[in-house]
Amino acid sequence: MTPESGILTCTAASGLVVDVEGERYRIEAGDVKALIFSGQPAPVRRERWEDGSVVTELTIEGHAAVNAAGRAVVIRTRAESWIVPLVSFRRVACGEEVRVPVFGVVAGELREARV
């Protein structure tokens, strides 16, 4: 894993926002609950900004899923992948923590972790 690449924070509507390298991705509240309690992958949407405000149209750029060991959430987009410990992910989703770091993953490291 590489050093901290970004931050995972909670929104006012109980969704999550991942701020990484100048991009902002969102996981909706219902999808966060399904991910934590059922292990269902959640769509990750990228926010688009125009003239200082968020465009309501969000595009699905990837997904977030619990890894095979059940200890971390892997967030994948078209460009990169990031990892957050599941305990930290839950704390932010439940409002116990304001924000936690998101770590970048090199593609080879993610494959090696599955073997």
SERO-4910 file (N, C-alpha, C, O; in steps of 0.05 Angstrom, whole numbers):
BEGIN
 pado doro    nc1    nc2    nc3   cac1   cac2   cac3    cc1    cc2    cc3    oc1    oc2    oc3
  Met    A     17    -24      0      0      0      0     18     25      0     40     25     11
  Thr    A      7     46    -12     21     71    -12     11     88     11     -9     82     23
  Pro    A     26    110     17     16    127     38    -12    138     32    -22    135     10
  Glu    A    -24    150     52    -51    161     50    -55    176     24    -40    195     17
  Ser    A    -76    168      9    -82    181    -17   -105    200    -15   -107    219    -31
  Gly    A   -122    196      5   -146    213      7   -160    209     33   -149    198     52
  Ile    A   -185    219     34   -200    219     59   -228    208     53   -240    214     32
  Leu    A   -239    192     71   -266    183     70   -282    198     92   -274    197    115
  Thr    A   -304    211     84   -320    226    103   -350    219     99   -357    207     79
  Cys    A   -366    227    119   -394    222    119   -409    247    109   -400    269    115
  Thr    A   -431    243     95   -447    266     86   -470    270    106   -474    254    124
  Ala    A   -484    292    103   -507    298    121   -529    278    117   -545    273    135
  Ala    A   -531    265     94   -552    246     88   -543    217     93   -555    198     82
  Ser    A   -521    213    108   -511    187    116   -497    172     93   -492    148     96
  Gly    A   -492    185     71   -476    173     51   -446    178     56   -440    190     77
  Leu    A   -429    168     39   -400    172     43   -388    186     19   -397    183     -3
  Val    A   -368    202     25   -353    216      4   -324    208      6   -312    209     27
  Val    A   -312    202    -17   -283    195    -19   -270    218    -34   -276    221    -58
  Asp    A   -253    233    -21   -238    254    -34   -210    244    -40   -194    239    -21
  Val    A   -203    240    -65   -176    230    -72   -165    244    -96   -178    246   -117
  Glu    A   -141    255    -93   -126    267   -115   -143    286   -132   -142    284   -156
  Gly    A   -157    303   -119   -173    323   -133   -199    314   -144   -215    330   -155
  Glu    A   -206    289   -141   -231    278   -150   -248    272   -125   -238    268   -103
  Arg    A   -275    273   -129   -293    268   -107   -313    247   -116   -327    250   -136
  Tyr    A   -314    225   -101   -332    203   -106   -352    200    -84   -346    206    -61
  Arg    A   -376    190    -90   -397    188    -70   -409    160    -70   -412    147    -91
  Ile    A   -415    150    -46   -429    125    -42   -455    132    -27   -453    142     -5
  Glu    A   -478    126    -39   -503    134    -27   -509    118     -1   -499     96      2
  Ala    A   -526    129     16   -532    118     42   -543     89     41   -533     72     56
  Gly    A   -562     85     24   -573     58     21   -553     37     12   -553     14     21
  Asp    A   -535     46     -6   -514     28    -16   -493     22      6   -482      0      7
  Val    A   -488     42     24   -469     38     46   -480     17     65   -466      0     74
  Lys    A   -506     19     71   -519     -1     89   -518    -29     77   -511    -48     91
  Ala    A   -524    -31     51   -523    -57     38   -495    -69     38   -491    -93     41
  Leu    A   -475    -51     35   -447    -60     35   -439    -70     62   -426    -92     64
  Ile    A   -445    -56     83   -437    -63    110   -452    -88    120   -440   -106    131
  Phe    A   -478    -88    117   -494   -109    130   -498   -134    113   -501   -156    123
  Ser    A   -498   -130     86   -503   -153     68   -478   -161     52   -478   -183     39
  Gly    A   -458   -144     51   -435   -150     35   -439   -145      5   -423   -154    -11
  Gln    A   -461   -132     -2   -466   -126    -31   -449   -104    -41   -446    -83    -27
  Pro    A   -437   -106    -64   -421    -84    -75   -438    -59    -79   -462    -61    -86
  Ala    A   -426    -37    -75   -440    -11    -77   -429      5   -100   -405      7   -103
  Pro    A   -446     17   -116   -436     34   -138   -422     59   -127   -431     71   -107
  Val    A   -401     67   -140   -386     91   -133   -391    111   -155   -385    106   -178
  Arg    A   -401    135   -147   -407    156   -167   -388    179   -164   -380    186   -142
  Arg    A   -380    190   -187   -363    214   -186   -380    239   -188   -398    241   -204
  Glu    A   -373    258   -170   -387    284   -171   -374    301   -192   -350    302   -195
  Arg    A   -391    315   -207   -380    334   -227   -387    362   -217   -409    367   -208
  Trp    A   -368    380   -219   -371    408   -211   -371    426   -235   -354    424   -252
  Glu    A   -389    445   -235   -389    466   -256   -396    492   -242   -416    494   -228
  Asp    A   -380    512   -247   -383    539   -235   -386    538   -205   -403    553   -194
  Gly    A   -371    521   -192   -371    520   -163   -394    505   -150   -396    506   -125
  Ser    A   -411    492   -165   -433    477   -153   -434    449   -165   -425    444   -187
  Val    A   -445    431   -149   -446    403   -158   -468    400   -179   -490    410   -175
  Val    A   -462    386   -200   -481    379   -221   -497    356   -210   -486    336   -200
  Thr    A   -524    357   -212   -540    335   -201   -536    309   -215   -541    288   -203
  Glu    A   -528    309   -239   -523    284   -254   -496    272   -245   -475    284   -249
  Leu    A   -498    249   -233   -474    235   -224   -470    210   -242   -489    197   -250
  Thr    A   -445    204   -247   -440    181   -264   -427    159   -247   -410    164   -230
  Ile    A   -435    134   -252   -423    111   -238   -395    107   -250   -392    102   -274
  Glu    A   -375    108   -233   -347    105   -242   -335     79   -232   -313     72   -242
  Gly    A   -348     65   -214   -336     40   -204   -353     28   -182   -378     32   -182
  His    A   -341     14   -164   -356      1   -142   -338     -2   -118   -314      0   -119
  Ala    A   -351     -6    -95   -338    -12    -70   -348    -39    -60   -372    -44    -61
  Ala    A   -329    -55    -51   -337    -82    -41   -319    -90    -18   -296    -81    -16
  Val    A   -329   -107     -1   -313   -119     20   -294   -139      8   -303   -155     -9
  Asn    A   -269   -139     16   -250   -158      5   -256   -186     14   -272   -190     32
  Ala    A   -242   -205      2   -248   -234      8   -243   -241     37   -257   -258     48
  Ala    A   -225   -228     50   -219   -234     79   -239   -221     97   -241   -228    121
  Gly    A   -255   -202     87   -275   -189    103   -264   -168    122   -277   -161    142
  Arg    A   -240   -158    117   -227   -139    135   -224   -111    124   -216    -93    138
  Ala    A   -230   -108     98   -226    -81     86   -247    -77     64   -259    -96     54
  Val    A   -251    -52     57   -268    -45     35   -250    -35     12   -233    -17     17
  Val    A   -252    -47    -11   -237    -39    -34   -254    -21    -52   -276    -30    -60
  Ile    A   -245      3    -58   -260     21    -75   -245     22   -101   -222     30   -103
  Arg    A   -259     14   -123   -247     13   -149   -262     32   -168   -286     33   -169
  Thr    A   -246     47   -183   -257     63   -204   -243     55   -230   -226     37   -230
  Arg    A   -249     69   -251   -237     63   -277   -207     68   -276   -191     54   -289
  Ala    A   -199     88   -260   -171     97   -260   -154     82   -239   -132     74   -245
  Glu    A   -164     79   -214   -148     69   -192   -165     53   -173   -189     50   -176
  Ser    A   -151     42   -153   -164     28   -131   -153     38   -104   -130     46   -102
  Trp    A   -170     39    -84   -163     47    -58   -174     28    -38   -192     13    -44
  Ile    A   -162     28    -14   -171      9      7   -175     24     33   -160     42     40
  Val    A   -195     16     48   -201     27     75   -207      3     93   -222    -15     86
  Pro    A   -194      2    117   -201    -20    135   -232    -19    141   -243      2    144
  Leu    A   -244    -43    142   -273    -45    146   -282    -32    172   -303    -19    173
  Val    A   -266    -34    193   -272    -22    219   -274      8    216   -292     21    226
  Ser    A   -255     20    202   -255     49    198   -278     58    180   -291     78    185
  Phe    A   -284     42    160   -306     48    142   -333     48    158   -349     66    154
  Arg    A   -337     28    175   -361     27    192   -363     51    211   -384     62    214
  Arg    A   -340     58    222   -341     81    241   -350    107    228   -365    122    240
  Val    A   -340    112    204   -348    136    189   -377    134    181   -392    153    184
  Ala    A   -386    110    172   -413    107    163   -433    110    186   -455    119    182
  Cys    A   -425    102    210   -442    104    234   -440    131    248   -454    137    267
  Gly    A   -421    148    239   -418    174    251   -400    175    275   -398    195    289
  Glu    A   -386    153    281   -368    152    304   -342    167    298   -329    177    317
  Glu    A   -334    168    273   -310    182    264   -318    203    243   -337    198    228
  Val    A   -304    225    243   -311    246    223   -299    238    196   -312    241    175
  Arg    A   -274    229    197   -261    221    172   -238    202    178   -227    201    200
  Val    A   -231    185    158   -209    166    160   -194    167    134   -204    175    113
  Pro    A   -168    159    135   -152    159    110   -160    136     91   -169    115     99
  Val    A   -156    142     65   -159    122     44   -132    118     32   -117    137     27
  Phe    A   -125     92     28    -98     86     19    -99     76    -10   -117     59    -17
  Gly    A    -81     85    -27    -79     76    -54    -68     48    -56    -52     40    -39
  Val    A    -77     33    -75    -68      5    -79    -56      3   -106    -67     11   -126
  Val    A    -32    -10   -107    -20    -16   -133    -33    -41   -143    -38    -60   -127
  Ala    A    -39    -42   -168    -54    -65   -180    -43    -92   -173    -58   -111   -167
  Gly    A    -16    -95   -173     -4   -120   -167     -8   -129   -138    -12   -152   -132
  Glu    A     -9   -109   -119    -13   -115    -91    -41   -126    -86    -45   -144    -70
  Leu    A    -61   -116   -101    -88   -125    -98    -91   -154   -108   -105   -170    -95
  Arg    A    -78   -161   -130    -79   -188   -140    -65   -207   -121    -75   -229   -116
  Glu    A    -42   -199   -110    -27   -216    -92    -43   -222    -66    -41   -244    -55
  Ala    A    -59   -203    -57    -74   -206    -33    -95   -227    -36   -104   -240    -16
  Arg    A   -105   -232    -60   -126   -252    -65   -115   -280    -65   -130   -299    -58
  Val    A    -90   -284    -72    -79   -311    -75    -76   -324    -48    -67   -347    -46
***
